[in-house]
Amino acid sequence: MRLLHALPNLLTGSRLLLALPLALAILDGHFYTALLIAAIAGLTDALDGLLARRLDARSRLGAALDPLADKTLIFAVFASLAAVGMMPAWVAAVVILRDVVIVSGALAYQLLIGNLEFSPTALSKANMAVQVLFLVTVLGNAVGGWLPAPALVAFTTVVLVVAIASGLQYVVLWSRKAIAARHEA
């Protein structure tokens, strides 16, 4: 039973470990392999949360590892796709900058205010889903060439809008929390 309760964290950890081989596959131009690794990573992302809830195996480690695995994977894939010219570098920069702002804001809150009770917002979850679907679409397009350029541009726009909106939402929410905490002190 103990191993069963560790399964969600093992899945999350495997997703974290998949970031490097996924990035290397992209950088080496092995897009079919990259697509396969991305699909496995996506599956572990879906399963870890589901199993944690179903097995009542939520943990502090899992709560910390999950966003770390997500951000590491997103950084690795967006940076690699930009490096090989499959997306503009500025698109990757916007997506990565969103995560840098969120992590920096959380660290600043911890240092200046105190413990930050963190739970992802619905918009943040939508952001992750849109980004993963986008990355799978870009890799699938590299393998099969099935998506017309205007559709890819439209999808890129959606990724940017959702990333910016989600990042701003965290800035506003945490700023309000910080102001309220300062007034209570």
Disulfide bonds with the S-S distance in Angstrom:
none
